[in-house]
Amino acid sequence: MVMTSHRDILSNIKLFSKVFVLAALINLFPAVDVVFASDGLTISKKTGLPLPRFVSLKGNEVNLRRGPSLDYKIDWVYKRKNLPLMIVSEFGHWRKVTDFEGYSGWIYKDLLSGSRYVIVKKEETLLRNKASFDSLGKAILKKEVIGKLIDCEGLWCFIRIKNMRGYVLAEDIWGTEINKKY
């Protein structure tokens, strides 16, 4: 007959606990939906696209939900086509987004477009002919005006608003990333 001491039982419990914790951690990692590239960039496993990234609304009326399904409550209804949003997370066909005011929630992926738009965040900013402080102004853009992002370089972004094109200071708009080619 084999006798088991209290020391052996404690040793087995400790071993079981370590194995259980290790197994739990291994099972959690597939749920993580991102990988980290060598340059520090976060890449979504689901889409292969960087996180965070900017997108825009496809339609004039889009619901922002508390969670990633139709079962979650609608917290906000966006009513501006082309409104820029930043995707910060992905879950299945749902994207967690943040807007220029800091509100965040979930939107179904088919309601979002990869087209890049920006929104003016200052009370007024000047749309200029050239990327220079000396350049003449074409228009004064008011807060929350939305424009199509064409390119950014250094301090300046080249945008289109209806039939006008021009340069604005990158710090005066939301929807851009510094040092990123568009």
trRosetta pair geometry for C-beta under 8 A, 3 or more apart (Angstrom, degrees):
i j d omega theta_ij theta_ji phi_ij phi_ji
4 8 5.0 -118 -164 79 81 134
4 9 6.1 91 147 -54 115 90
5 8 4.9 103 55 4 74 99
5 9 7.2 -136 100 -2 43 87
6 9 5.6 -54 -150 37 36 113
6 10 6.3 36 153 -18 68 106
7 10 5.9 -54 -148 38 30 110
7 11 6.3 33 152 -22 63 108
8 11 5.5 -53 -146 36 31 115
8 12 6.4 31 154 -18 64 105
9 12 5.8 -55 -150 36 30 110
9 13 6.4 32 151 -20 65 105
10 13 5.6 -52 -146 35 33 112
10 14 6.4 34 155 -19 65 104
11 14 5.9 -54 -150 35 30 111
11 15 6.4 28 152 -17 63 107
12 15 5.7 -54 -146 38 32 112
12 16 6.2 34 154 -20 66 107
13 16 5.7 -54 -145 38 30 112
13 17 6.3 34 153 -23 64 106
14 17 5.6 -53 -148 33 30 114
14 18 6.5 30 154 -18 63 104
15 18 5.9 -54 -150 35 31 110
15 19 6.4 28 154 -15 65 108
16 19 5.8 -58 -147 40 31 110
16 20 6.1 34 154 -23 66 109
17 20 5.7 -55 -145 36 28 113
17 21 6.3 27 157 -17 64 106
18 21 6.0 -55 -147 37 29 108
18 22 6.2 28 155 -17 64 110
19 22 5.7 -57 -146 40 29 112
19 23 6.2 30 155 -19 65 108
20 23 5.8 -56 -146 37 28 110
20 24 6.3 29 154 -21 63 107
21 24 5.7 -54 -148 35 30 113
21 25 6.4 30 154 -18 64 105
22 25 5.8 -55 -149 36 30 110
22 26 6.4 30 154 -18 64 106
23 26 5.7 -53 -146 36 32 112
23 27 6.4 29 155 -16 64 108
24 27 5.8 -59 -150 39 29 109
24 28 6.5 32 152 -25 64 106
25 28 5.6 -53 -150 29 33 114
25 29 7.0 42 155 -31 63 98
26 29 6.2 -46 -157 15 33 114
27 30 7.1 -50 -168 25 39 102
27 31 7.9 37 143 -15 61 107
28 31 5.6 -61 -168 31 50 116
28 32 7.2 53 143 -28 75 96
29 32 5.6 -43 -157 18 46 113
32 45 7.9 96 113 -4 64 135
33 44 6.1 -2 143 -152 95 78
33 45 5.2 -132 -168 38 54 103
33 46 5.6 1 -169 -25 115 105
33 89 7.4 96 65 -166 128 79
33 90 5.7 -134 134 73 146 89
33 91 7.0 -147 -27 -90 161 55
34 42 5.0 -4 -176 -175 133 101
34 43 6.6 142 -160 73 75 40
34 44 5.8 -49 -102 -103 74 44
34 45 6.3 -140 -88 -14 18 86
34 51 6.0 -86 -111 40 127 139
35 42 7.6 153 78 -157 35 57
35 43 5.2 -25 65 66 85 95
35 45 5.9 96 -18 -69 97 88
36 40 7.0 -22 -173 -142 103 30
36 41 7.4 151 -159 78 58 40
36 42 5.9 -34 -103 -102 68 62
36 43 7.4 160 -103 19 17 81
37 40 7.1 -33 75 40 77 20
37 41 4.4 -3 44 61 121 91
37 42 7.6 -147 8 -77 85 13
37 43 5.5 77 -39 -18 103 118
41 50 5.5 -58 179 -124 113 113
42 50 6.5 99 76 -161 61 69
42 51 4.6 -61 105 66 111 89
42 52 7.8 39 64 -19 121 45
43 48 6.4 -6 177 -158 109 40
43 49 7.1 169 -151 89 71 17
43 50 5.9 -50 -99 -97 62 52
43 51 7.1 151 -116 11 12 85
44 47 4.7 27 90 41 129 86
44 48 6.6 -60 76 -9 79 15
44 49 5.5 2 33 57 115 67
44 50 7.5 146 -4 -147 85 3
44 51 5.3 97 -52 -34 92 115
44 90 5.2 49 -141 19 137 139
45 48 7.7 20 -155 -68 19 53
46 90 4.9 -131 43 117 146 140
46 92 7.8 -143 -131 -89 143 10
47 90 6.5 -166 -6 -100 111 171
49 53 5.9 -61 150 -3 111 159
50 53 5.1 117 82 -63 83 112
51 87 6.5 -88 -121 113 82 92
51 88 6.6 89 -172 -160 101 30
51 89 6.9 68 -155 -86 141 36
51 90 7.3 -121 -86 -10 132 100
52 86 5.0 27 169 171 128 106
52 87 6.0 169 -155 82 73 54
52 88 4.8 -20 -101 -100 110 60
52 98 7.8 -32 -140 29 145 114
53 86 7.1 168 84 -154 24 67
53 87 5.3 -6 58 50 77 104
54 84 5.8 -9 -168 -167 112 106
54 85 7.1 151 -152 81 63 38
54 86 5.4 -39 -95 -99 65 69
54 87 7.6 -176 -93 11 14 77
54 116 5.9 67 104 -126 117 89
54 175 5.3 108 -150 -164 147 71
54 176 7.5 -27 -26 -79 161 23
54 177 7.3 -159 -15 -27 117 99
55 84 7.5 150 83 -152 33 59
55 85 5.6 -25 69 67 81 89
55 86 7.7 143 21 -107 72 21
55 87 5.8 47 1 -28 118 107
55 95 7.6 14 30 138 152 163
55 97 7.5 -88 52 -113 110 124
55 112 4.6 31 142 178 143 114
55 113 6.2 155 -177 73 91 43
55 114 6.0 -55 -122 -102 89 36
55 115 7.8 68 -161 51 59 48
55 116 8.0 -80 -118 -92 25 55
56 82 4.9 -7 174 -153 135 46
56 83 6.3 152 -156 70 77 35
56 84 5.3 -44 -95 -95 84 50
56 85 6.7 144 -107 16 29 80
56 112 7.1 139 72 -160 32 69
56 113 5.1 -30 68 63 84 99
56 115 5.3 -54 36 80 126 84
56 116 6.9 158 -27 -123 114 16
56 117 4.4 72 -94 18 140 113
57 62 5.1 -143 -143 2 120 148
57 78 5.8 -147 -85 114 157 140
57 80 6.8 108 50 90 142 62
57 81 5.8 -132 98 -137 101 37
57 82 6.3 -66 58 -8 78 12
57 83 4.7 26 7 42 119 88
57 85 6.8 82 -47 -12 79 119
57 111 6.7 -20 -147 152 74 87
57 112 6.7 -57 -107 -110 39 56
57 113 7.2 21 111 14 11 96
58 62 7.6 109 48 -73 71 131
58 81 7.2 -35 140 -141 23 88
58 110 7.7 -55 18 148 152 54
58 111 5.6 -143 33 -171 108 42
58 112 6.4 -148 -20 -100 96 5
58 113 4.8 124 -77 -39 82 104
59 62 5.6 134 66 -57 99 95
59 81 6.0 -83 159 -99 16 91
59 111 6.2 -62 17 -151 109 87
60 79 6.0 17 166 -165 73 59
60 80 7.1 9 -142 -103 59 9
60 81 4.8 -38 -77 -44 64 98
61 77 6.2 -5 -161 177 82 107
61 78 7.2 162 -145 84 31 58
61 79 5.6 8 -96 -109 69 70
62 77 7.2 156 75 -160 36 59
62 78 4.7 -12 59 57 91 106
62 107 6.1 24 164 -138 119 124
62 111 4.9 135 -129 168 118 134
63 74 4.6 -69 -159 -126 115 117
63 76 7.6 143 -160 84 49 51
63 77 5.7 -28 -100 -105 60 74
63 78 7.9 -151 -69 19 13 77
63 107 7.3 159 84 -115 56 78
64 74 6.9 99 65 -160 48 71
64 75 5.5 -61 101 63 94 90
64 76 4.0 0 49 62 122 96
64 77 7.2 -152 14 -77 81 26
64 78 6.4 83 -32 -24 105 97
64 97 7.4 -103 -125 63 105 108
64 103 7.0 54 145 137 165 118
64 105 3.9 99 168 71 94 135
64 106 7.2 127 -167 53 58 37
64 107 6.1 -41 -107 -67 61 94
65 68 7.5 143 90 -83 122 22
65 69 7.6 -132 132 62 155 34
65 70 7.7 -115 -98 -113 160 29
65 72 4.4 102 171 92 113 114
65 73 6.8 149 -151 82 76 36
65 74 5.7 -53 -95 -99 70 52
65 75 6.7 129 -137 6 20 86
65 105 5.5 162 65 166 32 114
65 106 4.7 -45 70 66 91 92
65 107 7.3 149 17 -77 86 42
66 72 4.4 -145 59 177 84 118
66 73 5.1 33 -1 56 124 83
66 75 5.7 108 -62 -37 79 114
66 105 6.2 -55 -86 -137 28 105
66 106 7.2 -15 86 19 17 104
67 71 7.4 -32 77 78 118 85
67 72 3.7 176 44 -81 87 147
67 106 5.8 -4 146 10 14 146
68 72 7.3 69 23 -4 21 142
68 91 4.2 -88 -74 80 176 126
68 92 6.4 134 155 42 131 105
68 94 3.4 168 -146 73 98 160
68 96 7.3 -66 -69 -60 104 86
68 106 4.6 -143 -82 -150 59 155
69 72 5.8 113 63 -8 69 95
69 94 7.1 -84 -56 -53 46 147
72 106 6.9 64 66 50 152 128
74 77 6.6 29 166 -62 127 85
75 103 7.7 -171 117 -174 124 117
75 105 5.4 -164 42 -86 127 152
76 103 6.2 55 -28 160 163 149
76 105 6.6 166 30 17 106 150
78 83 5.7 -124 -174 40 132 155
78 99 7.8 172 -93 -89 125 143
80 83 4.3 90 91 -55 105 112
80 146 6.8 153 163 -30 124 149
82 113 7.9 -37 -106 51 57 134
82 115 7.2 -57 -125 100 86 122
82 117 4.6 115 173 -61 93 166
82 146 5.4 130 107 150 110 142
82 148 7.6 -63 -161 -79 136 75
83 99 7.1 -13 154 -133 118 113
83 117 7.2 -151 -175 88 5 137
83 119 7.0 15 -148 -62 65 132
83 146 6.5 -92 -97 -100 48 143
84 99 7.9 127 94 -143 60 68
84 100 6.8 68 77 -49 96 108
84 116 7.4 31 -113 -165 112 54
84 117 4.6 -149 -62 85 93 82
84 118 5.8 13 -30 -104 153 27
84 119 5.5 -146 29 -14 109 97
84 146 7.2 171 -13 -136 88 102
84 174 6.6 179 81 109 132 82
84 175 3.6 -22 162 -105 168 128
85 97 4.2 7 167 -174 126 132
85 98 6.9 148 -167 68 77 36
85 99 5.6 -46 -112 -92 81 67
85 107 7.5 33 130 17 171 148
85 112 7.1 -89 58 -124 128 114
86 97 6.3 139 70 -158 42 73
86 98 4.9 -23 62 59 101 89
86 99 7.8 176 18 -86 80 21
86 175 7.8 -156 -61 -117 90 56
87 90 6.9 27 175 -64 120 87
87 95 4.8 -55 -126 -174 110 120
87 96 7.0 102 -158 71 63 52
87 97 5.6 -43 -93 -96 51 77
87 112 7.6 76 -67 -175 116 164
88 96 5.3 -64 64 102 87 99
88 97 6.8 142 8 -118 85 23
88 98 5.6 49 -25 -11 127 108
88 104 7.0 -26 26 -138 138 131
89 95 7.4 153 83 -163 51 51
89 96 3.9 12 56 40 97 125
90 94 7.2 152 -159 86 53 55
90 95 5.7 -22 -105 -108 72 67
90 96 7.3 -130 -64 15 28 81
91 94 5.0 -16 69 66 85 103
91 96 7.2 57 0 -29 101 99
91 106 7.6 -42 43 -127 115 128
93 108 6.2 9 130 -153 100 78
93 109 5.1 -114 -179 13 68 115
93 110 7.5 -2 177 -18 113 90
94 106 4.9 8 177 -172 121 115
94 107 7.1 150 -157 74 73 29
94 108 6.1 -51 -103 -101 69 46
94 109 6.7 -131 -95 -33 16 84
95 106 6.9 149 75 -151 36 64
95 107 5.6 -28 64 65 90 80
95 108 7.8 67 18 169 82 7
95 109 5.4 103 -22 -89 108 76
95 112 6.1 -25 41 -7 149 157
96 104 6.4 33 174 176 91 106
96 105 7.1 -133 -143 134 69 16
96 106 5.4 -39 -93 -91 63 73
97 104 6.4 -169 94 -142 42 70
97 105 6.9 -19 56 64 77 53
97 106 7.5 129 13 -115 78 24
97 107 5.5 -4 5 13 128 116
97 112 7.6 175 -69 -95 141 136
98 102 6.6 -20 -171 -146 106 32
98 103 7.0 160 -151 82 59 39
98 104 4.3 -27 -94 -90 75 99
99 102 7.2 -45 71 22 68 18
99 103 5.0 2 36 56 109 89
99 104 7.5 -167 6 -77 69 49
100 119 5.2 -98 -42 67 161 133
100 121 6.2 -147 -179 -92 125 106
100 174 4.1 119 -124 93 111 156
100 175 7.3 -44 -80 -48 110 85
107 111 5.4 -108 170 73 107 122
107 112 6.1 108 111 -49 126 109
108 111 5.2 83 72 1 83 109
109 112 5.9 -67 -159 35 44 110
115 148 7.4 -48 168 -134 108 95
116 148 7.3 91 89 -167 66 61
116 149 4.1 -64 124 57 107 118
116 175 6.9 142 -174 156 82 111
116 182 6.2 -114 69 -151 167 119
117 146 5.5 14 170 -176 126 101
117 147 6.6 163 -158 85 79 33
117 148 5.7 -51 -105 -104 76 44
117 149 6.1 -179 -114 -6 16 90
117 175 6.1 -64 101 -178 50 162
118 146 7.2 163 83 -151 40 57
118 147 5.6 -18 60 64 88 84
118 149 5.0 94 -23 -65 103 105
118 157 6.8 71 -25 128 166 156
118 159 6.1 -87 41 -106 123 137
118 173 4.2 30 163 167 129 129
118 174 6.4 156 -162 72 79 40
118 175 3.7 -162 -111 58 63 126
118 176 6.1 3 -102 -38 125 93
119 144 5.9 -9 -176 -139 109 42
119 145 7.1 159 -153 76 60 37
119 146 5.2 -26 -97 -96 79 71
119 147 7.9 159 -89 20 32 69
119 173 6.6 148 72 -160 32 80
119 174 5.2 -21 61 56 87 95
119 175 6.0 106 11 -23 71 123
120 125 5.6 -157 -145 24 115 119
120 141 4.9 -174 -78 133 154 116
120 142 6.7 134 85 98 148 31
120 143 5.6 -139 108 -125 101 31
120 144 6.3 -62 63 3 85 17
120 145 4.6 29 9 45 124 85
120 146 8.0 -122 2 -66 77 30
120 147 7.7 63 -40 -1 89 107
120 168 7.6 -99 -102 -170 94 160
120 172 6.4 -15 -145 146 78 90
120 173 5.7 -51 -100 -103 45 76
121 143 6.8 18 -170 -138 16 86
121 172 6.5 -177 50 174 80 42
121 173 6.2 142 3 -132 91 20
121 174 4.8 86 -51 -26 124 103
122 125 4.9 99 60 -51 124 101
122 143 6.3 -130 98 -88 31 87
122 172 4.7 -50 0 -148 125 88
123 142 7.3 -37 169 -153 49 64
123 143 5.2 -37 -120 -41 32 116
124 140 5.3 -9 -165 180 112 105
124 141 6.9 144 -157 75 55 49
124 142 6.1 -27 -98 -106 70 50
124 143 7.3 -63 -54 -35 42 75
125 140 7.5 152 74 -160 29 60
125 141 5.1 -23 64 61 81 102
125 168 5.5 63 135 -152 129 113
125 169 6.5 -126 -157 36 125 95
125 172 3.9 110 -105 170 150 148
125 173 7.4 -112 52 -53 167 80
126 137 4.3 -81 -165 -115 114 121
126 139 7.7 155 -157 83 53 42
126 140 6.1 -36 -101 -106 61 63
126 141 7.4 173 -99 15 9 85
126 168 7.2 168 82 -117 47 76
127 137 6.5 94 67 -162 52 78
127 138 4.8 -62 104 60 98 99
127 139 4.4 9 43 56 122 86
127 140 7.5 -146 12 -78 84 15
127 141 5.5 91 -38 -32 101 110
127 159 7.5 -97 -126 66 106 104
127 161 7.1 -96 -98 20 154 128
127 164 6.5 61 139 140 154 128
127 166 4.0 96 169 79 91 138
127 167 7.2 134 -164 60 55 36
127 168 5.8 -39 -103 -68 60 95
128 131 7.3 134 88 -87 124 27
128 132 7.1 -149 147 55 148 57
128 135 4.1 89 177 99 120 123
128 136 6.8 142 -150 82 77 36
128 137 5.6 -58 -96 -102 65 54
128 138 6.6 150 -128 0 12 88
128 166 5.5 161 66 175 33 113
128 167 4.7 -40 66 66 94 91
128 168 7.2 150 13 -79 85 42
129 135 4.9 -152 55 -178 82 113
129 136 5.2 30 0 62 124 84
129 137 7.7 -140 -15 -98 80 10
129 138 6.0 124 -63 -47 70 103
129 166 6.2 -54 -85 -128 25 103
129 167 7.4 -17 82 21 18 100
130 134 8.0 -17 74 76 119 78
130 135 3.9 -165 51 -100 85 137
130 167 6.3 -15 138 14 17 140
131 135 7.3 81 28 -19 11 149
131 153 7.2 -7 -141 70 168 100
131 154 7.5 104 167 65 135 114
131 155 7.5 141 -177 74 101 85
131 156 3.7 174 -141 73 107 173
131 158 7.4 -64 -65 -66 110 89
131 167 4.5 -158 -83 -138 65 161
132 135 4.4 116 65 -28 88 100
132 167 7.9 70 10 81 49 153
135 167 7.1 55 73 54 160 124
137 140 6.9 30 166 -64 140 68
138 164 6.0 162 136 -164 136 124
138 166 4.8 -154 24 -68 138 154
139 161 7.6 -110 71 66 152 135
139 164 6.1 37 -7 164 138 167
139 166 7.3 165 28 28 93 152
141 145 4.7 -120 -169 48 97 148
141 147 7.6 -47 -129 -36 147 129
141 161 7.1 168 -106 -36 118 165
141 168 6.8 -29 24 -101 146 137
142 145 5.6 109 61 -35 65 110
145 161 6.5 7 160 -126 117 143
146 161 7.7 143 94 -118 45 95
147 159 3.9 60 131 164 133 128
147 160 6.1 164 -173 73 94 36
147 161 4.2 -61 -106 -71 102 89
147 168 7.8 124 49 2 156 141
147 173 7.7 -65 45 -128 112 141
148 159 6.2 149 73 -165 49 75
148 160 4.4 -16 57 59 108 95
148 161 7.4 180 16 -73 75 42
149 152 7.2 -23 -167 -38 111 99
149 157 6.4 -47 -137 179 91 124
149 159 5.8 -39 -102 -107 44 87
149 175 6.4 -150 -46 117 137 116
149 176 6.7 166 -126 -84 143 93
149 182 5.9 -99 140 -162 109 158
150 157 7.9 138 50 171 70 77
150 158 4.5 -60 70 104 113 96
150 159 6.1 179 7 -102 89 28
150 160 6.0 82 -43 -17 115 96
150 165 7.3 21 -13 -144 152 111
150 182 7.0 121 127 108 27 129
151 157 7.0 180 95 -154 43 61
151 158 4.6 15 54 42 86 112
151 181 7.9 -19 -145 -163 86 61
151 182 5.0 -172 -117 65 45 109
152 156 7.1 -178 -149 102 62 45
152 157 4.2 -24 -99 -103 88 85
152 158 7.4 -157 -75 17 40 68
152 170 5.8 76 -149 -97 121 120
152 176 5.3 109 -65 -153 159 132
152 178 7.9 -110 137 -115 138 38
152 180 7.1 40 66 69 122 73
152 182 5.6 83 13 -7 83 123
153 156 6.3 -9 65 67 69 85
153 157 8.0 144 18 -93 51 43
154 170 7.9 -170 110 -9 43 132
155 169 6.0 -35 161 -139 92 78
155 170 5.9 -148 -177 15 38 103
155 171 7.5 -33 -158 -9 81 98
156 167 4.7 -5 -170 -168 121 117
156 168 7.2 144 -151 73 70 30
156 169 6.5 -58 -101 -106 58 39
156 170 6.4 -139 -95 -31 6 88
157 167 6.9 149 74 -150 37 65
157 168 5.7 -24 62 63 90 80
157 169 7.7 36 17 134 86 11
157 170 5.0 109 -27 -88 104 76
157 173 6.3 -83 47 43 146 141
157 176 5.8 -113 -85 -85 145 154
158 165 6.9 18 180 -180 91 98
158 166 7.3 -146 -144 124 64 17
158 167 5.6 -36 -94 -91 62 73
159 165 7.2 -173 94 -145 39 61
159 166 7.0 -22 59 67 73 57
159 167 7.7 123 17 -113 76 25
159 168 6.0 -12 16 13 124 112
159 173 7.5 156 -51 -90 150 167
160 164 7.0 159 -154 87 57 47
160 165 4.8 -25 -99 -96 79 82
161 164 5.3 -13 65 65 82 99
168 172 5.6 -108 164 70 106 122
168 173 5.8 84 108 -31 132 122
169 172 4.4 84 72 -2 95 109
169 173 7.6 162 88 -2 56 87
170 173 6.5 -77 -154 44 36 95
170 176 5.5 -104 -153 86 99 154
170 178 6.9 111 142 -93 150 79
173 176 6.3 66 95 -4 105 117
176 180 7.5 -178 180 53 72 112
176 182 7.9 -61 -131 -60 91 132
177 180 4.1 40 86 3 106 140
